[in-house]
């Protein structure tokens, strides 16, 4: 019996998770157990509603990344000119480090890799950072859905108080939430001359979504992207 099976004994899998593919279900239970192992107890939910960690919308599917997917993930980042990308050997060796979840983003009904999504480890203040990088020429709706799914996943799986996003763009439009739901997004800070890329320094804009805002509007937004 594997170490995961030994340690995960007694962790209940919610019935609706059984509809997920085996890889996604294993990821969800593994993530749930990792929180139990670190905190000594089952993580509490937010005070308002019970969220469900959806991994697909009407247009995209988030598939749990494995170590063998590191080279494909690197290719996505390399093609879009990702800032600060290390050598492929360094990237593969550290793939998934510092992340609570890493997903490959696929168009629904297809096998072509459309993007890469990561959720950082939860810090003691209850914050995570979501980062979604889409391959070139992908529709904006795919970026929107991946950002929404990852945000909801973070609030569903852990005692997350706030989800952060970093972007070199100055507007929350970079997250593709649309006019109706961008009101949930807060402008937190501007990190001046924070990254060096293409021969110059760039500011990084920090945006966030609070759990209270997601509890109020998130389920409705998920229903919108489900079609």
C-alpha positions as CSV (number, residue, x, y, z in Angstrom):
1,X,0.0,0.0,0.0
2,X,1.4,3.4,-0.9
3,X,2.3,6.1,1.6
4,X,-0.6,8.3,0.3
5,X,-3.1,5.5,0.9
6,X,-1.8,4.8,4.4
7,X,-1.9,8.4,5.4
8,X,-5.2,9.3,3.7
9,X,-7.1,6.5,5.4
10,X,-10.2,7.9,7.0
11,X,-10.4,11.0,4.7
12,X,-13.9,11.0,3.3
13,X,-14.4,11.7,-0.4
14,X,-17.5,13.8,-1.1
15,X,-19.9,11.9,-3.4
16,X,-19.8,14.6,-6.1
17,X,-16.0,14.1,-6.5
18,X,-16.6,10.6,-7.7
19,X,-17.7,12.1,-11.0
20,X,-14.2,13.4,-11.6
21,X,-11.6,11.4,-13.5
22,X,-9.3,9.4,-11.3
23,X,-6.4,11.9,-11.6
24,X,-8.5,14.8,-10.5
25,X,-10.1,12.9,-7.7
26,X,-6.7,11.8,-6.4
27,X,-5.4,15.4,-6.6
28,X,-8.4,16.7,-4.6
29,X,-8.1,14.1,-1.8
30,X,-4.3,14.5,-1.7
31,X,-4.6,18.3,-1.4
32,X,-7.3,17.9,1.3
33,X,-5.0,15.5,3.2
34,X,-2.0,17.8,2.8
35,X,-3.9,20.5,4.7
36,X,-4.9,18.0,7.4
37,X,-1.3,16.9,7.8
38,X,0.0,20.5,8.2
39,X,-2.7,21.9,10.4
40,X,-3.7,18.9,12.5
41,X,-7.4,19.1,11.5
42,X,-9.8,19.3,8.6
43,X,-9.7,22.8,7.2
44,X,-12.8,24.9,8.0
45,X,-14.9,26.3,5.2
46,X,-15.9,29.9,4.8
47,X,-18.7,31.1,6.9
48,X,-21.3,31.6,4.2
49,X,-21.6,28.8,1.7
50,X,-20.1,25.4,0.8
51,X,-18.2,25.7,-2.4
52,X,-17.4,22.9,-4.8
53,X,-14.0,22.7,-6.5
54,X,-15.1,22.5,-10.1
55,X,-12.3,21.7,-12.6
56,X,-14.2,22.3,-15.9
57,X,-16.4,24.9,-17.5
58,X,-18.3,24.9,-20.7
59,X,-15.1,25.6,-22.6
60,X,-12.1,24.4,-20.6
61,X,-10.9,21.5,-18.5
62,X,-8.3,21.8,-15.8
63,X,-6.3,18.5,-15.7
64,X,-3.9,17.9,-12.8
65,X,-0.3,18.1,-14.0
66,X,2.1,15.3,-13.3
67,X,5.9,15.3,-13.2
68,X,5.9,14.0,-16.8
69,X,4.0,17.1,-17.9
70,X,6.8,19.5,-17.0
71,X,8.3,19.7,-20.5
72,X,4.9,20.5,-22.0
73,X,4.3,23.1,-19.4
74,X,7.7,24.6,-20.1
75,X,7.0,24.8,-23.8
76,X,3.9,26.9,-23.1
77,X,5.9,29.4,-21.0
78,X,8.7,29.4,-23.5
79,X,6.5,30.2,-26.5
80,X,4.8,33.2,-24.8
81,X,8.2,34.5,-23.6
82,X,7.6,34.1,-19.9
83,X,9.7,36.4,-17.8
84,X,12.5,34.9,-15.8
85,X,12.0,31.4,-17.2
86,X,15.0,29.2,-16.2
87,X,16.6,26.5,-18.3
88,X,14.4,23.5,-19.0
89,X,16.5,21.2,-16.7
90,X,16.0,23.6,-13.8
91,X,12.3,24.0,-14.5
92,X,11.7,20.3,-14.7
93,X,13.7,19.6,-11.5
94,X,11.6,22.2,-9.6
95,X,8.2,21.6,-11.3
96,X,5.4,22.1,-8.9
97,X,7.6,23.4,-6.0
98,X,5.8,26.1,-4.0
99,X,2.5,25.3,-5.5
100,X,-0.6,23.7,-4.0
101,X,-2.0,22.8,-7.4
102,X,-0.7,22.8,-11.0
103,X,-3.2,22.3,-13.8
104,X,-2.9,21.8,-17.6
105,X,-5.6,23.9,-19.3
106,X,-7.3,22.1,-22.2
107,X,-10.1,23.1,-24.5
108,X,-13.1,21.0,-23.5
109,X,-13.5,18.0,-25.8
110,X,-9.9,18.3,-27.1
111,X,-6.4,17.1,-26.2
112,X,-4.4,20.2,-27.3
113,X,-2.7,22.0,-24.4
114,X,-4.1,25.5,-24.2
115,X,-2.4,26.8,-21.1
116,X,-0.9,26.3,-17.6
117,X,-2.5,27.3,-14.3
118,X,-0.9,27.2,-10.8
119,X,-2.1,28.0,-7.3
120,X,0.6,28.8,-4.8
121,X,0.9,27.3,-1.4
122,X,-1.4,28.8,1.2
123,X,0.5,31.2,3.4
124,X,-0.2,31.7,7.2
125,X,-2.3,34.7,6.5
126,X,-4.7,32.6,4.3
127,X,-3.5,34.0,0.9
128,X,-2.7,32.2,-2.3
129,X,-1.6,33.5,-5.7
130,X,-3.3,32.2,-8.9
131,X,-1.3,32.4,-12.1
132,X,-2.8,31.4,-15.5
133,X,-0.7,31.5,-18.7
134,X,-2.4,30.7,-22.0
135,X,-0.7,29.7,-25.2
136,X,-0.7,32.3,-28.0
137,X,-3.9,33.0,-29.9
138,X,-6.2,31.4,-27.4
139,X,-9.7,33.0,-27.0
140,X,-10.1,35.4,-24.1
141,X,-12.9,33.2,-22.8
142,X,-10.4,30.4,-22.0
143,X,-8.3,32.7,-19.9
144,X,-11.5,33.9,-18.1
145,X,-12.7,30.4,-17.3
146,X,-9.3,29.2,-16.1
147,X,-9.0,32.2,-13.8
148,X,-12.5,31.7,-12.4
149,X,-12.0,27.9,-11.9
150,X,-8.7,28.4,-10.1
151,X,-10.1,31.1,-7.9
152,X,-13.0,29.0,-6.9
153,X,-10.7,26.0,-6.4
154,X,-8.6,27.9,-4.0
155,X,-11.6,29.1,-1.9
156,X,-13.1,25.6,-2.0
157,X,-10.1,23.6,-1.0
158,X,-8.5,25.6,1.8
159,X,-9.1,28.3,4.4
160,X,-8.2,30.9,1.8
161,X,-9.0,34.5,2.8
162,X,-7.7,36.1,-0.4
163,X,-6.6,35.1,-3.9
164,X,-3.9,37.3,-5.5
165,X,-3.1,37.9,-9.1
166,X,0.1,39.6,-10.5
167,X,0.1,41.1,-13.9
168,X,2.1,43.7,-15.9
169,X,-1.1,45.1,-17.2
170,X,-2.5,48.0,-15.3
171,X,-6.2,47.0,-15.4
172,X,-8.2,44.2,-13.9
173,X,-9.3,43.5,-17.4
174,X,-6.1,41.3,-17.6
175,X,-8.1,38.6,-15.6
176,X,-10.9,38.7,-18.2
177,X,-13.7,38.6,-15.6
178,X,-15.8,40.9,-17.7
179,X,-17.6,44.1,-16.7
180,X,-20.1,42.5,-14.5
181,X,-17.8,40.5,-12.3
182,X,-14.7,42.7,-12.3
183,X,-16.2,44.6,-9.4
184,X,-15.0,41.7,-7.2
185,X,-11.4,42.5,-8.0
186,X,-9.5,44.9,-5.8
187,X,-6.4,46.8,-6.9
188,X,-3.9,46.1,-4.1
189,X,-0.5,47.5,-5.1
190,X,1.9,48.4,-7.8
191,X,5.4,46.9,-7.6
192,X,7.5,49.5,-9.4
193,X,10.2,48.2,-11.8
194,X,9.6,44.7,-10.4
195,X,10.6,42.5,-13.3
196,X,13.2,42.8,-16.1
197,X,12.1,41.6,-19.5
198,X,13.0,42.4,-23.1
199,X,15.7,44.8,-22.1
200,X,13.6,46.9,-19.7
201,X,12.0,46.9,-16.3
202,X,8.2,46.5,-15.8
203,X,5.8,47.4,-13.1
204,X,3.8,44.5,-11.7
205,X,0.2,45.3,-10.6
206,X,-1.3,43.2,-7.8
207,X,-5.0,42.5,-7.7
208,X,-7.0,40.3,-5.4
209,X,-10.4,38.7,-4.7
210,X,-11.7,38.3,-1.1
211,X,-13.5,35.3,0.1
212,X,-16.5,37.4,1.1
213,X,-16.8,38.7,-2.5
214,X,-16.5,35.2,-3.9
215,X,-19.1,33.7,-1.5
216,X,-21.5,36.4,-2.7
217,X,-20.8,36.3,-6.5
218,X,-18.7,33.2,-7.3
219,X,-21.3,30.6,-7.7
220,X,-23.3,32.8,-10.0
221,X,-20.1,33.4,-12.1
222,X,-19.5,29.6,-12.2
223,X,-23.0,29.2,-13.6
224,X,-22.3,31.7,-16.3
225,X,-19.1,30.0,-17.5
226,X,-20.7,26.5,-17.3
227,X,-22.5,26.9,-20.6
